[in-house]
Amino acid sequence: MSKLLKAVEKARRNRMLQEEQGVLESKDSHVEDAASDMPPPTPEKDVYADVNTDDSIQSCSLPSSFYSDDIVLDEMELAKNRILTKHSNASFTDIYNLLRTQIFHRTRKNKHNVLMVTSAMPGEGKTITSINLAISIAREVDQFALLVDTDMRNPSIHKYLGIEVEKGLTDHLLHDIPVSDLLIKPGINTLSYLPAGDPIRGSTEILGSPKLQELIIEMKDRYPDRYVIFDCPDLLHAPDALVFSSYVDGIIFVVEAGKTSREYVQKALNLLEGRNIVGVVLNKTERENLNVVS
């Protein structure tokens, strides 16, 4: 199927989904109704784009694969991957809005806007939590979010978004490609996304490099109105997340209910001793609920 036909097909499926959702929403109130009454967010000013030319929009070189798909995410694919969409049901949306609110309460006072998400073991839901938290933050009025895939051994955010990416953070760190050439705007309010790039060996050394530290400082200082969410690897299989935890303002720790043992949780939390753990997300409960606890 040609790229044009794929885009048309995506648009058709999204339209069908919207029509179906419209019928449901006419019968029941929905948290998204309140969100729809809010004024449209102000387009994000990307200071990275200022580095190159005066034409900030066109100078931000997105991967060619994104242009070919018109940066239209397939909402049915997102829903299948449990990613928030405009049409997610109210209870699912409220779970992440609650998480967002908890994060705001615990970070804004100290201007802690650079956070990482990790877990004790792989597969506990940290990547979905990272994506949905970033989307939820980006839906806030006058609030921006930058989602960064720092799981360089197994980058997967793009898979959940249902897209292909050609380059990412590793290309900036190893080949000096400007971040402005790597940022992606997936069409979700004021959300930007920085992919990891191709999986690499030696990711621990890269995550501990002075160049990455400088980039994180720049992200924090130049974007005080933006939350930067780093999706990091788990803690017990590689030292990557532990190394990276030294550079962020706070840590969100994801635990899979009924699966992750107390021993593993305690071991992982011991590794983070002295770090600022903003909260623990209990994921995959029986009611598919999601809670933040102290």
C-alpha positions in Angstrom: 0.0 0.0 0.0 1.4 3.4 -0.9 2.1 5.9 1.8 -0.7 8.1 0.5 -3.2 5.3 0.7 -1.9 4.4 4.2 -2.5 8.0 5.3 -6.0 8.0 3.8 -6.8 4.7 5.5 -5.6 6.1 8.8 -7.8 9.1 8.4 -10.8 6.9 7.5 -10.3 4.8 10.6 -9.9 7.8 12.9 -13.1 9.3 11.5 -15.0 6.1 12.1 -13.6 6.0 15.7 -14.7 9.6 16.2 -18.2 8.9 14.9 -18.6 5.9 17.2 -17.3 7.8 20.2 -19.7 10.7 19.4 -22.6 8.3 19.8 -21.3 7.1 23.2 -20.5 10.6 24.4 -24.1 11.7 23.6 -25.3 9.2 26.2 -22.8 9.8 28.9 -20.7 12.6 30.3 -17.0 12.4 29.7 -14.0 14.0 31.3 -12.9 15.0 27.8 -15.9 17.3 27.5 -14.4 19.6 30.0 -11.0 19.5 28.3 -12.7 20.4 25.0 -14.0 23.6 26.5 -10.6 24.8 27.3 -8.9 27.3 24.9 -6.6 25.7 22.4 -3.0 25.5 23.6 -0.6 28.1 22.4 1.7 26.6 19.7 5.0 25.6 21.3 8.0 27.7 20.7 10.9 25.4 20.2 14.1 27.0 21.1 16.1 24.2 19.5 14.7 25.3 16.2 16.0 28.8 16.8 19.5 27.5 16.5 19.4 26.9 12.8 17.4 29.5 10.9 14.7 32.1 11.3 12.1 29.8 9.7 11.6 27.9 12.9 9.0 25.5 11.7 10.5 24.4 8.4 14.1 24.4 9.9 13.1 21.7 12.4 14.1 18.7 10.3 11.9 15.8 11.2 12.6 12.3 9.9 11.4 11.9 6.4 9.2 9.0 7.5 7.2 11.3 9.6 6.5 13.7 6.7 5.4 10.8 4.6 2.7 9.8 7.1 1.7 13.4 7.8 2.5 12.9 11.4 -0.9 11.3 11.9 -1.0 8.8 14.6 -3.4 5.9 14.2 -5.7 6.3 17.2 -6.9 2.7 16.9 -3.3 1.5 17.1 -2.8 3.8 20.1 -5.9 2.5 21.8 -4.7 -1.1 21.2 -1.4 -0.3 22.9 -3.2 1.4 25.8 -2.0 4.8 24.9 -4.3 7.8 25.8 -6.3 9.2 22.9 -8.9 11.9 22.6 -11.4 9.0 22.7 -10.2 7.1 25.7 -12.9 6.4 28.2 -13.2 8.7 31.2 -12.0 6.2 33.8 -8.8 5.5 31.8 -8.2 9.2 31.2 -8.8 10.1 34.9 -6.2 7.6 36.1 -3.4 9.4 34.3 -4.9 12.8 35.1 -4.7 11.8 38.7 -1.1 10.8 38.3 -0.3 14.0 36.6 -1.9 16.0 39.4 0.1 14.1 42.0 3.3 14.8 40.1 2.5 18.5 39.8 1.8 18.7 43.5 5.1 17.1 44.4 7.4 18.9 41.9 6.2 22.4 41.0 7.1 23.9 44.4 10.7 23.0 43.9 10.7 23.5 40.1 11.5 19.9 39.6 10.6 19.4 35.9 13.0 16.7 34.8 11.8 13.3 35.7 12.7 9.7 34.9 10.4 6.7 34.9 11.9 3.3 35.7 11.0 0.0 37.4 12.7 -2.9 39.1 12.1 -5.4 36.2 11.3 -5.2 32.5 7.7 -5.4 31.4 6.1 -3.6 34.4 4.6 -0.9 32.3 7.1 2.0 32.7 7.0 2.9 29.0 3.2 3.1 28.8 3.3 5.1 32.1 5.9 7.5 30.6 3.9 8.0 27.4 0.6 8.5 29.0 2.0 10.8 31.7 3.6 12.9 29.0 0.4 13.1 27.0 -1.6 14.0 30.1 0.8 16.8 31.0 0.7 18.1 27.4 -3.1 18.4 27.6 -2.8 20.9 30.5 -3.2 24.5 29.5 0.1 26.3 29.1 2.0 23.2 30.0 4.4 21.5 27.6 6.0 18.0 27.7 9.0 16.5 26.2 9.1 12.7 26.1 12.6 11.2 25.7 13.4 7.5 25.1 16.5 6.8 27.0 16.1 3.0 27.0 19.0 2.7 24.5 19.2 -1.1 24.8 15.6 -1.6 23.8 13.9 1.6 22.7 10.2 1.1 22.4 8.2 4.3 22.6 7.9 4.5 18.9 6.4 1.0 18.8 3.7 2.0 21.2 3.0 5.1 19.1 2.8 2.9 16.0 5.5 4.8 14.0 8.9 4.2 12.6 11.9 6.5 13.5 15.2 6.8 11.7 17.3 8.7 14.2 17.4 9.7 17.8 19.3 10.8 20.9 22.2 8.5 20.2 22.8 10.3 16.9 23.1 13.6 18.8 25.4 12.1 21.4 27.6 10.1 19.0 27.4 12.1 15.8 26.6 15.6 16.9 23.3 15.8 15.0 21.4 18.8 16.4 18.5 17.9 18.7 16.3 20.1 16.5 16.7 17.6 13.7 15.6 14.7 15.9 12.6 16.1 17.7 9.2 14.8 16.6 5.9 16.4 17.1 3.3 13.6 17.1 0.3 15.8 16.9 -0.7 15.5 20.5 -1.2 19.0 21.8 2.1 20.4 23.2 4.0 17.2 23.2 7.4 16.7 21.7 9.1 13.3 21.4 12.9 12.6 21.2 13.5 8.9 20.1 16.4 7.0 21.3 17.7 6.0 17.9 19.0 2.5 17.0 19.8 0.2 20.0 23.4 0.3 21.0 26.0 -1.4 23.2 27.8 0.7 25.7 24.7 2.6 26.6 25.8 3.0 30.3 28.8 5.0 29.2 26.7 7.1 26.9 24.1 7.8 29.6 26.9 8.9 31.9 28.6 11.1 29.3 29.2 14.8 30.0 27.5 15.6 26.7 24.2 14.1 27.9 24.5 15.8 31.3 24.9 19.1 29.5 21.9 18.3 27.3 19.7 17.6 30.4 20.8 20.8 32.1 19.9 22.7 28.9 16.5 21.0 28.8 15.9 22.0 32.4 17.1 25.6 32.3 15.8 26.5 28.9 12.4 25.0 29.3 11.1 25.9 32.8 7.5 25.6 31.6 8.1 22.1 30.3 8.2 18.7 32.0 10.8 16.4 30.5 9.9 12.7 31.0 12.7 10.2 30.4 11.7 6.6 29.8 14.6 4.6 31.3 15.5 0.9 31.5 14.7 -1.1 34.5 17.1 -1.0 37.5 18.0 -4.6 38.1 19.3 -5.8 34.8 21.7 -3.0 33.8 23.3 0.0 35.5 21.9 2.5 32.9 18.9 3.8 34.9 21.0 4.0 38.1 23.6 6.1 36.3 21.0 8.3 34.7 19.2 8.9 38.1 22.0 11.2 39.2 20.9 13.8 36.6 17.2 14.1 37.1 15.1 16.0 39.6 12.9 13.1 40.5 12.1 9.5 39.9 8.8 7.8 39.2 9.0 4.1 40.1 6.6 1.7 38.5 5.6 -1.6 40.1 3.5 -4.3 38.5 0.8 -5.4 40.9 0.8 -9.1 41.7 4.0 -9.8 39.8 7.0 -7.9 41.0 8.3 -9.5 44.3 8.9 -7.4 47.4 12.5 -8.5 47.3 13.0 -7.0 43.8 11.2 -3.8 44.7 13.2 -3.4 47.9 16.4 -4.2 46.0 15.7 -1.6 43.4 14.7 1.1 45.9 17.9 0.4 47.8 19.8 1.3 44.7 18.0 4.6 44.5 18.8 5.5 48.1 19.5 9.2 48.4 17.6 10.0 45.2 14.3 11.9 45.0 11.6 9.3 44.4 8.6 11.4 43.5 6.2 8.5 43.7 5.5 4.9 43.1 3.0 3.9 40.5 1.1 0.6 41.1 0.4 -0.7 37.7 -1.8 -3.4 36.2 -4.1 -3.9 39.2 -7.2 -6.1 38.8 -9.4 -3.1 38.0 -6.8 -1.9 35.6 -6.4 1.0 38.0 -3.3 3.0 38.6 -2.3 4.5 41.9 0.4 6.8 43.2 1.5 6.2 46.7 4.1 7.9 48.8 
